[in-house]
């Protein structure tokens, strides 16, 4: 066996084994329904937040005030009030009741707005241009958060996951379209939420191609077998075009399909759409050499390893 053949065999076995084992360990969470929308008046007040308070016809209580570290606010006329962890509507009700109790106003009209969330923020990570932690200055949508992080990268996958603080609500999984567009969920992004943009899937092309390796499906790019071969700089002169193998994971099993690449390139057979973690294997042409047999054995061994790893996980 020549040096080139040995090198190609080693590369093929390594890429196939790594790809299949990586897939076996991957866990794809099922999509969950989104939560009901949360009105801005139901967002919780926290220490350090800046509040805009307005009480109609009471100029002393038309002011800006910051919530103390102990969660209290000190207001003219009524003194200190504990508002930490209350919603805006609950704080409005407490202030109105206090004004009535102290005979300042008979029917108070109270308005409170959180103009700055000092300690409440959301993190945006994964495939965005500027991952980090971003303060929530008022209620924000998912689009606002992704835009603040510089938008999606070219390697963004097909899902945005929103994990809510403390796990009180189920994580939301928002699909990303082929053009990078996505729909805002029905609820606001809340303080403590973790937003993660998935990475694009990878397809692998190995065997008798000029540049074997993995290719990203960036921004949900549609990739077919013929296009994947082209990305791998085409087949070599030793490729067996009529017996190309497509290795795919389906229902926990490894499915291997034989394709006639020559007919697909001529348009006689329909080109096959590839899915994330698919492996396209181009065998050696001519007589079944020892190299070809060993390459096929490496694919089979890696496929078997996936089944074992899947059962262990």
C-alpha positions in Angstrom: 0.0 0.0 0.0 1.5 3.4 -1.0 2.0 6.4 1.2 -0.9 8.3 -0.4 -3.3 5.4 0.0 -2.2 4.9 3.7 -2.6 8.7 4.3 -6.1 8.8 2.7 -7.1 5.7 4.7 -6.0 7.2 8.0 -7.7 10.5 7.3 -10.9 8.8 6.2 -11.1 6.6 9.3 -10.3 9.4 11.7 -12.9 11.9 10.2 -15.6 9.2 10.0 -15.0 8.0 13.6 -14.9 11.5 15.1 -18.1 12.6 13.2 -20.1 9.6 14.2 -19.0 9.6 17.8 -19.7 13.3 18.1 -23.2 12.7 16.8 -23.8 9.9 19.3 -23.1 12.3 22.2 -25.2 15.1 20.8 -28.6 15.6 22.5 -31.3 17.4 20.6 -33.9 18.8 22.9 -37.5 18.8 21.5 -39.1 22.1 20.8 -41.2 23.5 23.7 -44.2 25.8 23.5 -43.4 29.5 24.3 -44.7 31.2 27.4 -47.6 33.6 27.6 -46.6 37.2 27.2 -45.5 39.2 30.3 -46.7 42.7 30.5 -44.2 45.4 31.4 -46.2 46.2 34.5 -45.5 42.6 35.8 -41.7 42.9 35.6 -40.1 42.6 39.0 -38.5 45.6 40.7 -34.9 44.9 42.0 -32.3 46.6 44.1 -30.5 49.4 42.1 -33.4 49.9 39.6 -34.3 53.4 38.6 -38.0 54.2 38.9 -40.1 57.0 37.3 -43.0 57.7 39.7 -45.9 59.9 38.9 -48.9 60.6 41.1 -51.5 62.8 39.5 -51.9 66.2 41.2 -49.3 65.4 43.8 -46.1 67.2 42.6 -44.1 65.9 45.6 -44.5 62.4 44.2 -43.6 63.1 40.6 -39.9 62.1 40.6 -37.2 59.7 39.8 -35.9 57.4 42.6 -33.5 54.5 42.8 -34.3 51.4 44.7 -31.8 50.9 47.6 -29.7 47.8 48.1 -32.1 46.7 50.8 -35.0 46.9 48.3 -36.5 50.0 49.9 -37.5 53.3 48.3 -37.7 56.5 50.3 -40.5 58.8 49.1 -41.7 62.2 50.2 -44.9 62.2 52.3 -45.0 58.4 52.8 -41.4 57.6 53.8 -39.7 54.2 53.2 -41.5 51.4 51.3 -40.2 47.9 50.6 -40.7 47.3 46.9 -38.0 44.7 46.0 -39.3 41.7 44.1 -42.7 43.3 43.6 -44.1 43.8 40.2 -44.7 47.4 39.0 -48.5 47.0 39.4 -48.1 45.7 42.9 -45.9 48.7 43.9 -48.5 51.1 42.3 -51.2 49.5 44.4 -49.2 49.8 47.6 -48.4 53.4 47.1 -52.0 54.2 46.2 -53.2 52.5 49.4 -50.6 54.3 51.5 -51.7 57.7 50.1 -55.4 56.9 50.9 -54.5 55.6 54.4 -52.6 58.8 55.2 -55.4 61.0 53.8 -53.2 62.6 51.1 -55.4 61.6 48.2 -58.9 60.0 48.1 -58.6 58.4 44.6 -54.9 58.4 43.7 -53.7 57.8 40.2 -50.3 56.2 40.4 -47.9 55.4 37.6 -44.5 53.7 38.0 -42.1 52.9 35.3 -38.8 51.0 35.6 -36.5 53.2 33.5 -33.3 51.3 34.3 -32.6 47.8 35.4 -29.3 48.2 37.3 -28.7 44.6 38.3 -31.0 42.7 35.9 -29.6 41.5 32.6 -29.7 38.7 30.1 -26.8 36.8 28.6 -26.5 36.2 24.8 -24.1 33.6 23.6 -23.4 31.0 20.9 -23.2 32.1 17.3 -23.6 35.9 17.7 -21.0 38.5 16.8 -20.7 40.0 20.2 -21.6 37.5 22.9 -21.9 38.9 26.4 -24.2 40.1 29.2 -26.6 42.9 28.3 -28.6 45.0 30.8 -32.4 45.1 30.3 -33.4 48.8 30.2 -37.1 48.1 30.2 -38.9 45.2 28.5 -37.2 43.8 25.4 -37.9 41.2 22.7 -35.6 38.4 21.5 -34.8 40.5 18.4 -33.6 43.3 20.6 -31.3 41.0 22.5 -29.8 39.4 19.4 -29.4 42.9 17.8 -27.6 44.1 20.9 -25.2 41.2 20.5 -24.3 42.2 16.9 -26.7 39.8 15.2 -26.1 36.2 14.0 -22.8 34.9 12.7 -22.5 33.2 9.3 -22.1 29.9 11.3 -25.5 30.2 13.1 -27.5 27.0 13.2 -31.3 26.6 13.1 -32.3 27.2 16.7 -32.2 29.9 19.4 -32.7 28.6 22.9 -34.0 30.8 25.7 -33.4 29.3 29.2 -35.3 31.2 31.9 -33.7 32.1 35.2 -34.1 29.4 37.9 -35.8 27.0 35.5 -39.2 28.2 36.6 -40.4 28.0 33.0 -39.6 25.5 30.3 -36.8 26.5 27.9 -38.0 28.0 24.6 -36.6 26.9 21.2 -37.1 29.4 18.4 -36.4 28.2 14.8 -34.2 30.3 12.5 -35.1 30.5 8.9 -32.8 30.0 5.9 -32.5 33.8 5.5 -31.5 34.2 9.2 -34.9 35.5 10.2 -36.7 34.3 13.3 -40.0 35.0 15.1 -40.1 36.8 18.4 -41.6 34.5 21.1 -44.8 35.7 22.7 -43.1 36.8 26.0 -40.6 39.4 26.9 -36.9 38.6 27.5 -36.7 38.6 31.3 -33.8 39.4 33.7 -31.6 36.3 34.1 -32.6 34.7 30.8 -29.8 32.9 28.9 -30.1 33.1 25.1 -28.0 30.7 23.1 -27.8 30.6 19.3 -26.9 27.1 18.1 -24.0 26.4 15.7 -24.6 25.2 12.2 -24.6 21.5 11.5 -21.7 19.8 9.7 -21.6 17.3 6.9 -18.5 15.2 6.2 -17.1 14.2 2.8 -14.4 11.5 3.0 -12.7 9.0 0.7 -11.7 9.6 -2.9 -12.1 13.4 -2.9 -9.4 16.1 -3.2 -10.2 17.9 0.0 -11.9 15.5 2.5 -13.3 17.1 5.7 -16.3 18.7 7.3 -18.4 21.5 5.9 -20.7 23.9 7.9 -24.3 24.3 7.0 -24.2 28.0 7.9 -27.5 29.9 8.2 -29.4 26.7 7.4 -27.7 26.4 4.0 -29.2 23.6 1.9 -26.5 21.3 0.8 -26.8 18.3 -1.6 -24.5 15.4 -2.2 -23.3 16.9 -5.5 -22.7 20.3 -3.9 -20.8 18.6 -1.0 -18.5 16.8 -3.5 -17.9 20.1 -5.2 -17.0 21.7 -1.8 -14.5 18.9 -1.4 -12.8 20.0 -4.6 -14.4 17.1 -6.6 -13.6 13.4 -6.8 -10.2 12.0 -7.5 -9.4 9.9 -10.6 -9.7 6.8 -8.5 -13.3 7.4 -7.3 -16.0 4.8 -7.7 -18.7 7.2 -8.8 -21.5 4.6 -8.9 -21.2 3.3 -5.3 -21.0 6.5 -3.2 -22.2 5.8 0.4 -24.4 8.2 2.4 -24.1 7.5 6.1 -27.0 9.0 8.1 -28.3 8.7 11.7 -32.0 7.9 11.9 -34.0 6.9 14.9 -30.9 6.0 16.9 -29.5 3.8 14.1 -26.9 4.3 11.4 -28.4 4.1 7.9 -26.1 3.6 4.9 -27.4 4.3 1.4 -25.6 3.6 -1.9 -25.8 6.4 -4.5 -24.9 6.7 -8.1 -23.0 10.0 -8.2 -22.5 9.8 -11.9 -26.2 9.7 -12.7 -26.9 12.4 -10.1 -24.4 14.7 -11.7 -26.0 14.1 -15.1 -29.5 14.8 -13.7 -30.7 11.3 -14.3 -31.1 10.6 -10.6 -32.3 13.2 -8.1 -29.7 14.9 -6.0 -30.0 14.0 -2.3 -30.5 16.8 0.3 -27.9 16.4 3.1 -28.7 16.7 6.8 -26.4 17.8 9.7 -23.9 15.0 10.6 -24.4 13.2 7.3 -21.2 11.5 5.9 -20.6 11.2 2.2 -18.1 8.4 1.5 -16.6 8.1 -2.0 -14.9 4.7 -2.4 -12.0 3.7 -4.6 -12.7 2.5 -8.2 -11.6 -0.6 -10.0 -10.7 -3.8 -8.2 -11.6 -4.0 -4.5 -8.2 -3.3 -3.2 -7.1 -3.8 0.4 -7.2 -0.1 0.9 -10.9 0.1 -0.2 -11.8 -2.9 2.0 -10.2 -1.3 5.0 -11.8 2.1 4.3 -15.2 0.4 4.3 -14.3 -1.5 7.4 -13.5 1.8 9.1 -16.9 3.2 8.3 -18.6 0.1 9.6 -16.5 0.1 12.8 -17.3 3.8 13.4 -21.0 3.2 12.8 -20.9 0.4 15.3 -19.2 2.6 17.8 -22.0 5.1 17.5 -24.5 2.5 18.5 -22.5 1.5 21.5 -21.9 5.1 22.6 -25.5 5.9 22.1 -26.5 3.0 24.5 -23.9 4.1 27.1 -25.2 7.6 27.0 
